[in-house]
Amino acid sequence: MTAVTTGAMTLPLDVEPIRAQFPVLHQEVNGQPLAYLDNAATTQKPRAVIDAVSGFYERDCANVHRGVHALSARATEAYEAARGSVQRRLNARRPGEIVFVRGATEAINLVAWSFLRPRLQAGDEILVTEMEHHANIVPWQLLCQQIGAQLRVVPVTDSGELRLEALDGLLGDRTRLLALTHVSNALGTINPVAEIVARAHARGVPVLVDGAQALPHVAMDVQALDVDFYVFSGHKTYGPSGIGALYGKHEHLQAMPPWQGGGEMILSVTFDRTTFAAPPLRFEAGTPDMEGAIGLAAALEWLESVGLERAAAHERELLDHATRALRSVPGVRIIGTAAEKAAIISFTMEGAHPHDIGTILDHEGIAVRTGHHCAQPLMRRFGVPATARASFALYNTHAEVERLVEGLHQVRRVLGR
Ligand SMILES: Cc1ncc(COP(=O)(O)O)c(C=O)c1O
């Protein structure tokens, strides 16, 4: 149990009743109880989300924005209510600033092709950071190749923090966008987004923030941060996969042309000419992932009911415990030791390939991620081909941290270290 003080009140986070809401956690893997420590890849889903999705299929399944019949009206109402839930979670000014997409990747591509491409000219620059996920590198690179623009990169320090002193020098007259992650999936670093946005805006540069790893852990206020775009994926925040959202400032979305054409994104179509619907529908061509949106809203509301602050405090304790404990295992090197970190620990072990670490841990029922985490430039920066990564969610326990540590001793025994 984790005790957290918020103002005058002490609120305990009792993990067992939370775990009870996650059916998938209660199984054995390779004869051992599952310890699921791969939450940065995807989180498991609580009963509230499973019920919301199956409830849609059982009661309300119909296409949205089309029918006059009762089920279609109910589906439309639930879908638009889900947009309102995302709006509240991000504190956007209006629901129309929320576009439903497949996930963070699709949201970034949307901004690349619809917002930036029309404004980009040969010789212009797009600024990213050295700690970006490929999803926040490759779309910009594709754009640069087409237009003859250049990608520039904010470097990271040895502890895995952004070199902010380099930022001002990199923000130049030709910088057309800064795209950076809120929380690094491979290091856990939480970036000082407010300060970075202020510096970029002082140079007239709009900012896209990739919140894929932030939303399950960090409170978010797009108005306070004044970000131009914010993107995230449902599946990393206890919701379904195949759904996510793009927040875009109203004035940006209004000015952006559609990037995919089809049904529901139009006002009228003739063979000569199409006029487009206002945002957000302009960017949601075709039948959307209705059950995904409804499941996502259920996930956001569920997390709110648990309490984001309590969850974050519990995860912080798991992170501190795991960091201390992993440091005691001979040969372990933690990559990413920023002062502000989410509960993500990337590490290597002398004489053990990350793939072997992952396989041996799996035999013990412990699920961690191994590989380059879709952050190959970052791996290169730290001189490693890959790492093992343990990433924690609010349903993880201190006993699971102990099992991870014991599992790493088992890796050493198996590999004769
Ligand atoms: C920081 C970050 N950005 C973007 C993504 C891409 O998310 P998705 O694959 O859900 O679109 C991920 C997924 O791992 C991520 O960790």
The ligand as a Gaussian input file, in Angstrom:
#p B3LYP/6-31G(d) Opt

LIG

0 1
 C        7.092000       7.884000     -27.185000
 C        6.268000       7.130000     -28.186000
 N        5.779000       7.776000     -29.250000
 C        5.025000       7.167000     -30.164000
 C        4.728000       5.829000     -30.066000
 C        3.889000       5.205000     -31.111000
 O        2.656000       4.846000     -30.581000
 P        1.626000       3.986000     -31.452000
 O        2.411000       2.816000     -31.976000
 O        0.569000       3.595000     -30.474000
 O        1.133000       4.867000     -32.547000
 C        5.226000       5.093000     -28.986000
 C        4.984000       3.640000     -28.876000
 O        5.792000       2.904000     -28.336000
 C        6.006000       5.765000     -28.026000
 O        6.511000       5.119000     -26.964000

